[in-house]
Amino acid sequence: MRKRLLFVSMLIVGFGMLGLFNSEVAYGKSFVSDQAEVLSDETEAYINQLNDDKFAQLYGEPEYAVITLSSLDSDIADAALELFNSYGIGKKAYNNGLLFVFAIEDREFRLQYGDGFAKVFEDRDGDDWVDQTAKDFLKAEDYDAALRYISERVYQEVQQLDENQGLANVYAAGPAFLTEKAEKKRQQGKVLLTLFVSLSAIVSGGTSGYFFFKQQRVKKAFEEHQVIPSHLMNSTSFQLKDFYKWANVNQKTFNKFKNKIDCLAGLKMYLGEEYLTSIIANADVFDAQETNLLQRALNNGSLKNYFAEEILRSSSYHLANFYDEVTVAEETLLGFENAMLGYLNEYLANYDFSNDIMAEKAALIPEYQKQVKKTAQQTIQEKVQHGDYLVLVLISGLSREDLDENIPTEVVKIVSRVKNQAIFMVDLEEVYKEHPEMRERLASYDDDDYDDIMSSVHFNGYSASSTNQLMLYTLLFNQANHQDTVIAEAQANSSSGGDFGGFGGGMSSGGGASGSW
């Protein structure tokens, strides 16, 4: 599967959403175009079935479609409108189509609706359709859970309209509302045209008035909230125009810089990522080893944020100061990694695994010990490379004595975190020794299906303290069989789903609600 279905998705299904594998469903066409390739076949089948089983039962048989895009070449409202009318989503007699477009890399979405829904959905904004729960799914890149949750919300809204107002009345009110709205716009037409022409003349180099307005809005926000100190604006290394250009591109990440907090957060990110990277690359006072030290510091978000805060705080703080502080912190940490690893060896040499495993697996304790040690060592090394301990010295102000005193606690914490997975890996290898065909079978799955099987094994009963090799083999065998069923049914649904298209000829005059996550 292209995107694994996480357990939270299963919970959503369990709370009353459609079953995926109803063999009686006949798929005439597909209502999903997953151009970004982020949805599983199961989710595509779910949305198809939502149309066939639920939307089709409502008055006028409204059509609900989903398109995912990798990125946008234009404003999402323009893109969604063009897609909606190109495919003609909704029935022509009622203009009752609904199209949800998701631009994954841009982290934007839009629900475009047909003219039949124009009046009832006029005041809805993006948050009405994609609430915080849905945004959490999207931020976690669990697009399957997000699309199922959102699609069910859309259906519930339309169903409520049918119960409360009657969809026949809703469809009839839409065109009349648009006619009234168009008349109001016509009265303002000449004024808007004059304003547009004037603004177009102001913008140089053929830049559109739209993008000019966006850039000016960003600049105005930062000027209004005054978060850029004068010493930074006067610095020869800080180019204000470059910052505004970056801020314009990234404004959706920071709520379009609507308040001082958003402006400050955006400025800090720019300083810690773009600005710091640039001045390190252009600095000619550091040798290769010193530059490498600075670049390693960039691996840690807290250190980048620290640099940004210091730059904003003081006109006398420069890259050289940051380098000196990192160097001193690194000197404090000399030998600390080896001290951690040394205590890890001592701790595991005396660690009693008997409480973590079944008695019959006692002979494997040396292997468990070896795997836990290997995994814990990798974790320590990763934390060092990521600058986690550097942060404790440079930002938290811990001394070497403080760090050394905390080594036992830190090692115990790391071992506790990696122990269960390390034991599972040993148990899995034991299964492979007895059943080499299981290794070959699991190796034949793609990464997502393999992860699904392993997650299901853990979720459905594996425990280091109560699962022996025979029980683990049985779990693996059963979950692999289940995954084969999921794959086969998803492929059957996908193959019978048809191509995206074949809609009823509906149209939209532009009504919709956009947002981002």
C-alpha positions in Angstrom: 0.0 0.0 0.0 1.3 3.5 -0.8 0.4 4.9 2.6 -0.2 2.7 5.6 -3.5 2.8 7.4 -2.7 3.6 11.0 -4.7 2.3 13.9 -6.4 5.6 14.6 -7.9 5.2 11.1 -9.2 1.8 12.2 -10.8 3.4 15.2 -12.5 6.0 13.0 -14.0 3.2 10.9 -15.0 1.4 14.1 -17.1 4.4 15.2 -19.6 4.0 12.5 -17.8 4.8 9.3 -18.3 2.7 6.2 -16.9 -0.8 5.9 -14.3 -1.2 3.2 -15.0 -4.6 1.8 -18.7 -4.9 1.0 -18.6 -7.2 -2.0 -22.0 -6.1 -3.1 -20.8 -2.6 -4.0 -20.6 -1.9 -7.7 -18.1 0.7 -8.7 -19.1 2.6 -11.8 -16.3 5.2 -11.6 -13.7 6.5 -9.2 -14.4 9.6 -7.2 -10.7 9.9 -6.2 -7.7 11.2 -8.2 -4.7 10.6 -5.9 -2.1 12.4 -8.0 0.2 13.0 -4.9 0.1 9.2 -4.2 -0.5 9.6 -0.5 -3.7 7.6 -0.1 -4.1 3.8 0.3 -6.2 1.8 -2.0 -8.5 1.2 1.0 -9.2 4.9 1.4 -9.9 5.4 -2.3 -12.4 2.5 -2.1 -13.9 4.0 1.1 -14.6 7.3 -0.7 -16.0 5.5 -3.7 -18.3 3.5 -1.4 -19.3 6.7 0.5 -20.7 8.0 -2.8 -22.3 4.8 -3.9 -23.9 4.0 -0.5 -24.6 7.3 1.0 -24.5 10.4 -1.3 -26.4 8.4 -3.9 -29.3 8.0 -1.5 -29.8 11.7 -1.0 -32.0 13.9 -3.2 -30.4 14.7 -6.5 -27.6 12.2 -5.9 -24.8 14.8 -5.1 -21.3 13.8 -6.2 -18.4 14.1 -3.8 -14.8 13.9 -5.3 -11.3 14.1 -3.9 -8.1 15.2 -5.7 -4.7 15.2 -4.1 -1.9 17.2 -5.8 1.8 17.2 -5.0 2.0 21.0 -5.3 0.3 24.0 -6.8 1.2 26.0 -9.9 -1.4 28.6 -9.0 -3.7 29.8 -6.2 -5.6 26.8 -4.8 -8.9 28.5 -5.4 -8.2 28.9 -9.1 -6.9 25.3 -9.3 -9.9 23.8 -7.6 -12.4 25.8 -9.7 -10.7 24.8 -12.9 -10.7 21.1 -11.8 -14.3 21.2 -10.7 -15.6 22.6 -13.9 -13.3 20.6 -16.1 -14.7 17.4 -14.7 -18.2 18.7 -14.3 -18.7 17.4 -10.8 -22.3 17.1 -9.6 -25.5 16.7 -11.5 -26.1 19.3 -14.2 -29.8 19.8 -13.1 -28.8 20.7 -9.6 -25.1 21.7 -9.7 -24.7 19.7 -6.5 -21.0 18.7 -6.8 -18.4 18.8 -4.0 -14.7 18.6 -4.7 -12.0 18.5 -2.0 -8.5 19.4 -3.3 -5.4 18.8 -1.2 -2.0 20.2 -2.2 0.3 18.2 0.0 3.7 20.0 -0.3 1.9 23.4 0.0 -0.1 22.1 2.9 -3.3 23.7 1.5 -6.8 22.5 1.0 -10.0 23.7 -0.6 -13.6 22.5 -0.7 -15.1 23.7 -4.0 -18.8 23.3 -4.2 -21.3 23.6 -7.0 -23.8 26.5 -7.4 -26.5 24.5 -5.8 -24.8 24.8 -2.5 -23.8 28.5 -2.9 -26.2 30.0 -0.4 -25.9 27.4 2.4 -22.1 27.2 2.3 -21.4 30.9 1.7 -20.4 31.6 5.3 -18.4 28.5 5.9 -14.6 28.8 6.1 -11.9 26.2 5.9 -12.0 25.4 9.6 -15.6 24.4 9.4 -14.6 21.5 7.1 -11.1 20.7 8.3 -11.1 21.0 12.1 -8.2 20.6 14.4 -8.6 16.8 14.6 -8.3 16.6 10.8 -5.3 19.0 10.8 -3.6 16.9 13.3 -3.9 13.9 11.0 -2.6 16.0 8.1 0.3 17.3 10.1 1.2 13.8 11.1 1.0 12.9 7.3 -1.7 10.3 8.1 -3.6 11.3 5.0 -5.8 8.2 5.1 -7.2 9.0 8.5 -7.6 12.7 7.5 -9.5 12.0 4.3 -11.8 9.5 5.8 -12.6 11.8 8.7 -13.1 14.9 6.5 -15.2 13.0 3.9 -17.5 11.7 6.6 -17.9 15.3 7.9 -18.8 16.5 4.4 -21.4 13.8 4.1 -22.9 14.5 7.5 -23.2 18.2 6.6 -25.1 17.4 3.4 -27.3 14.9 5.1 -28.2 17.5 7.8 -29.2 19.9 5.0 -31.4 17.3 3.5 -33.1 16.6 6.8 -33.4 20.3 8.0 -34.1 22.2 4.7 -34.6 19.6 2.0 -31.9 19.4 -0.7 -34.5 20.4 -3.4 -34.9 23.8 -1.6 -31.2 24.1 -1.1 -30.4 23.5 -4.8 -33.1 26.0 -5.8 -31.8 28.8 -3.5 -28.3 28.6 -4.8 -28.7 30.2 -8.3 -31.0 32.9 -7.0 -28.4 33.8 -4.3 -25.6 34.0 -6.9 -27.7 36.2 -9.2 -28.2 38.7 -6.3 -24.6 38.5 -5.4 -23.5 39.1 -9.0 -25.6 42.2 -9.2 -23.9 43.7 -6.2 -20.5 43.0 -7.7 -21.5 44.6 -10.9 -22.2 47.8 -9.1 -18.7 47.8 -7.9 -17.1 46.7 -11.1 -15.9 50.0 -12.5 -14.3 51.0 -9.2 -12.5 47.6 -8.9 -11.4 47.8 -12.5 -9.9 51.2 -12.0 -8.1 50.1 -8.8 -6.7 47.0 -10.5 -5.3 49.1 -13.5 -3.7 51.5 -11.1 -2.1 48.8 -9.0 -0.9 47.0 -12.1 0.9 50.1 -13.2 2.7 50.4 -9.8 4.0 46.8 -10.0 7.2 46.7 -12.0 8.6 44.0 -14.1 5.2 42.6 -15.0 4.6 41.2 -11.5 0.9 40.6 -11.0 -1.1 42.8 -8.6 -2.0 39.7 -6.7 1.5 38.8 -5.7 2.4 42.4 -5.2 -0.4 42.7 -2.6 0.8 39.6 -0.9 4.4 40.9 -0.6 3.2 44.3 0.6 0.9 42.6 3.2 3.9 40.7 4.6 6.0 43.8 4.7 3.3 45.8 6.4 2.8 43.1 9.1 6.5 43.2 10.1 6.6 47.0 10.1 3.4 47.2 12.2 4.6 44.7 14.8 8.2 46.0 14.8 9.9 42.6 15.5 13.0 43.3 13.4 15.5 45.3 15.5 17.2 48.3 13.9 20.7 46.8 14.4 19.7 43.8 12.3 18.1 45.9 9.5 21.4 48.0 9.4 23.6 44.9 9.2 25.3 44.3 5.9 24.8 40.6 6.2 21.1 40.7 6.7 19.2 41.6 3.5 15.7 42.7 4.3 14.4 42.1 0.8 15.6 38.5 1.0 13.8 38.0 4.3 10.6 39.5 2.9 10.8 37.2 -0.1 11.2 34.2 2.2 8.4 35.4 4.5 6.1 35.8 1.5 6.6 32.2 0.4 6.3 30.8 4.0 3.5 33.1 5.3 0.9 30.2 5.5 3.2 28.4 8.0 2.9 31.4 10.3 -0.8 32.2 10.0 0.0 35.0 7.4 1.8 36.9 10.2 -1.4 38.2 11.7 0.1 39.0 15.0 3.4 39.8 16.7 3.9 36.2 17.9 3.6 34.8 14.4 6.0 37.5 13.0 8.6 36.7 15.7 8.3 33.0 15.1 8.8 33.5 11.3 11.8 35.8 11.8 13.5 33.3 14.2 13.0 30.5 11.8 14.6 32.6 9.0 17.5 33.6 11.1 18.2 30.1 12.4 17.8 28.3 9.1 18.3 30.6 6.1 20.4 33.4 7.5 22.7 31.3 9.7 23.3 28.8 6.9 24.1 31.6 4.5 26.6 33.4 6.7 28.4 30.2 7.6 28.7 29.4 3.9 30.0 32.8 3.1 32.3 33.2 6.1 36.0 33.0 5.2 37.4 33.1 8.7 36.6 29.5 9.6 38.6 26.5 8.4 36.9 23.3 7.2 36.9 21.7 10.7 35.4 24.8 12.3 32.8 25.1 9.6 31.9 21.5 10.1 31.4 22.2 13.8 29.0 25.0 13.1 27.1 22.9 10.5 26.7 20.1 13.0 25.2 22.7 15.4 22.6 23.4 12.7 21.2 19.8 13.2 19.5 21.0 16.4 16.5 23.2 16.2 17.0 24.5 19.7 20.5 25.7 18.9 19.2 27.5 15.7 16.5 29.2 17.8 19.1 30.1 20.4 21.3 31.8 17.7 18.2 33.7 16.4 17.3 34.9 19.8 20.8 36.2 20.6 21.0 37.9 17.2 17.7 39.7 17.9 18.7 40.6 21.5 22.1 42.1 21.0 23.8 44.2 18.2 27.2 42.9 19.4 26.3 39.2 18.9 27.7 37.7 15.7 28.5 34.3 14.2 31.9 34.4 15.9 30.2 34.6 19.3 28.1 31.6 18.4 31.1 29.6 17.3 33.0 30.4 20.5 30.0 29.3 22.6 29.6 26.1 20.6 33.4 25.4 20.9 33.4 25.9 24.7 30.3 23.6 25.0 32.0 21.0 22.8 35.1 21.1 25.0 32.9 20.5 28.0 31.5 17.4 26.3 34.9 15.9 25.4 34.8 12.3 26.5 31.1 12.5 27.5 30.0 10.1 24.8 32.6 7.5 25.8 31.5 8.0 29.4 27.9 7.3 28.4 28.9 4.2 26.5 31.1 3.0 29.3 28.3 3.2 31.8 26.0 1.5 29.3 28.3 -1.5 29.2 28.5 -1.6 33.0 24.7 -1.3 33.4 23.9 -4.0 30.9 26.5 -6.4 32.2 24.6 -6.4 35.5 21.1 -6.1 34.1 18.6 -8.8 34.9 16.5 -9.7 31.8 14.5 -12.4 33.7 11.7 -9.9 34.4 11.5 -8.9 30.8 11.2 -12.3 29.1 9.6 -15.7 29.4 11.6 -18.2 31.5 11.8 -20.5 28.5 13.8 -17.9 26.6 16.5 -17.5 29.2 19.1 -19.1 26.9 18.7 -16.0 24.6 19.7 -13.5 27.3 23.2 -13.0 25.8 21.6 -12.2 22.4 19.1 -9.8 24.1 21.9 -8.1 25.9 23.9 -7.7 22.7 20.9 -6.3 20.7 19.9 -3.9 23.5 23.5 -2.7 23.8 23.7 -2.1 20.0 20.5 -0.3 19.8 21.2 1.9 22.9 24.7 2.7 21.5 23.1 3.9 18.2 20.6 6.0 20.2 23.4 7.7 22.2 25.4 8.4 19.1 22.4 9.9 17.3 21.7 12.2 20.3 25.3 13.4 20.2 25.2 14.1 16.5 21.9 15.8 16.9 23.4 18.1 19.5 21.0 17.1 22.3 23.8 17.2 24.9 25.2 20.3 23.4 21.9 22.0 24.2 22.1 21.0 27.8 25.5 22.8 28.1 25.0 25.8 25.9 21.3 26.6 26.6 20.5 24.9 29.9 23.8 25.8 31.4 24.7 22.4 32.8 28.3 21.8 33.8 30.3 18.6 33.0 29.8 17.5 36.6 26.0 17.9 36.2 26.1 15.8 33.0 28.2 13.1 34.5 25.9 12.9 37.5 23.0 12.4 35.2 24.6 9.7 33.1 23.0 6.8 35.0 19.5 8.3 34.7 20.0 9.0 31.0 21.3 5.5 30.2 18.5 3.8 32.1 16.0 6.0 30.2 17.5 5.1 26.8 17.7 1.3 27.6 14.0 1.4 28.8 13.1 3.1 25.5 14.8 0.6 23.2 14.6 -2.6 25.2 11.3 -4.0 24.0 12.0 -3.4 20.3 15.5 -4.9 20.7 14.1 -8.0 22.3 11.5 -8.3 19.6 14.3 -8.2 16.9 16.0 -11.2 18.6 12.8 -13.1 18.8 12.1 -12.4 15.2 15.5 -13.8 14.2 14.8 -16.9 16.1 11.5 -17.4 14.2 13.4 -16.9 10.9 15.9 -19.6 11.9 13.1 -22.1 12.4 11.0 -20.8 9.5 13.2 -19.3 6.8 10.2 -19.1 4.5 8.7 -16.5 6.8 11.7 -14.2 6.3 11.3 -14.6 2.5 7.5 -14.0 2.7 7.8 -10.8 4.8 10.7 -9.5 2.6 8.3 -9.7 -0.4 6.0 -6.9 1.0 6.6 -3.3 0.3 7.7 -1.1 3.2 4.2 0.1 4.1 2.7 -3.4 4.1 5.6 -4.8 6.1 5.2 -2.0 8.7 1.4 -2.7 8.9 2.2 -6.4 9.6 4.7 -5.6 12.3 2.4 -3.0 13.9 -0.4 -5.4 13.9 1.8 -8.1 15.6 2.6 -5.7 18.4 -1.0 -4.4 18.6 -2.5 -7.9 18.6 -0.6 -9.5 21.4 3.2 -9.6 21.2 4.9 -9.2 24.6 8.5 -10.0 25.4 7.4 -11.4 28.7 4.6 -13.6 27.5 5.2 -14.5 23.8 7.4 -17.4 22.8 8.8 -18.1 19.3 5.9 -20.4 18.3 3.3 -17.8 19.4 5.3 -15.1 17.5 5.3 -17.2 14.4 1.6 -17.7 14.6 1.0 -14.0 15.0 3.2 -13.2 12.0 1.5 -15.9 9.9 -2.0 -14.7 10.8 -1.1 -11.0 10.2 0.6 -11.8 6.9 -2.6 -13.6 5.8 -4.7 -10.7 6.8 -2.5 -8.3 4.9 -2.8 -10.5 1.8 -6.6 -10.2 2.1 -6.4 -6.5 2.5 -4.2 -6.1 -0.5 -6.3 -8.4 -2.6 -9.6 -6.7 -1.7 -8.1 -3.2 -2.2 -6.8 -4.3 -5.6 -10.2 -5.7 -6.6 -11.9 -2.5 -5.5 -9.3 -0.4 -7.3 -9.6 -2.3 -10.5 -13.4 -2.2 -10.5 -13.4 1.5 -9.5 -12.8 2.8 -13.0 -11.1 6.0 -14.0 -11.6 9.4 -12.3 -14.3 11.2 -14.3 -17.7 10.5 -15.8 -19.4 13.0 -13.5 -22.9 14.6 -14.1 -21.9 17.9 -15.7 -22.2 20.2 -12.7 -20.6 23.6 -12.4 -19.3 26.0 -9.8 -19.1 29.8 -10.1 -16.3 29.9 -7.6 -17.9 29.0 -4.2 -15.5 27.3 -1.8 -13.6 27.4 1.4 -9.8 27.2 1.7 -7.3 26.6 4.5 -4.0 25.2 5.4 -2.4 22.9 8.0 
